[in-house]
Amino acid sequence: MKYFLVSIVSILVTLLIYSFVQQSAQDLAAQQRQADFLLHNSTYLPPLPDKISLAGEIVPLSDFEVRERLEREIFVNTFWQSQTILLLKKTKRWFPEIEKILKQQGCQMILNTLL
């Protein structure tokens, strides 16, 4: 009976050690996958130039709100390719209307290079 209890305890200890080692290996593999993901899938904001001008007007990048809004637009359009493609597709539909309004307002047609 004593040997039976010792063998049962040794089997339980062996199973416990095995499950601990197995769990440690799975945790290590999960940590490695997370590290690989972060290494290869990092997103970052492209650097902004010190000065930007649009239609002859200097963009006030020293204003926090202006800079933050510009960063947002650059970030969204850099990493949200589907939305950018949809917007580019819509330019053919909406540019004639925009062009007509700009002509009525007497604006220069520099925006057609942007659209």
N, C-alpha and C positions, 0 to 999 in steps of 0.2 A: 504494500500500500504506500510505503514511504517512497519507493522508487517511482511509483505511478504519479504521485504528487510532484516529485522533483521533475519528472519528464514533462508533465503538464505545465509547470511553471517555466521550465526552460523553453518550451514551445511558445508560450505566451510572450516571454521576454524576446525571443527571436522574432516573432511576428511584430512586436512593438518596435523593435530596432529597425526591422525591414520597412515598416510603414513610415517611420521617422526619416530614414534615409531616402525613401521614395518621395516623400513630401518635400524634403530639402532639395532633391534633384529637380522636381517640378517647379519649385519656387525659384531656383537658380535659372532654369530655362525661361520662366516667365520674366524674370528680371533682365535676362539677356535679350529677349524679344523686345521688351520695352526700351532698352538702351539702343538697340538697332533701329527701332522705329523713330526715336527721337533724333538719332544721328542722321538718318536719311530723309526724314520728313519734316524738317524744321522750316518754319515760315518766318520771314523777316521783312521789314519794310525797306524797300530800296532807299538809298540815301537821297535826301532832297537837296537841290542846289541852293546856294546861298541867296541867289537872286533869280526871280522869275518875272517875266513880263508877258502880258496877254493883251493883244490889240493895242500895243503902245503904252499900256498902263502897267506900272510896277505893282506886283502883288505884295501886299504888306505881310511878309512872313514873320515879322517881329511880333505881330498880333497873334496871341496864343490861339484864339478861336479860328482865325483864318488858317494858320498852320495845321491845327488839328483837323479841320475839315478837309484840307488838301491831302493830308496824310491818309485820312479815311478813304477818300476817293481813289487815291493811288493804290492803297492796299486792296480795296474791293475790286478794282479793275485789274489788278495784277493776279489775284488769286481766285477770282470768281469768273473763270473764262466763259462759262455758259451764259452769264448775264451780258458779258461784253459782246459775245457773238450775237445774241438777240438784239442788243442795241444797234449793232452795226447793220443787221438785217432791216431794222426799222428805219434807218436813215433814208433809204430809197423811197419809202412811203411818205415820210414827213418832211424831207428836205425841200421839195417844191413849195410846200406851205410856208415853211420858215423863210425861204428865199423871197417869196412874194411879200411877206410882212417886212423883211429887212429892206426891200426896195421901197416899199411905201414909207418907211421911216427914214429913208435916206442914208442907211448904214452901208458901209463898204462891205464888199462880198469876200472878206477874208475868212469867214466862218466855213465856207465850202471846203476849204482845205482841211479843216478840223473834222468835218462831218464826212 
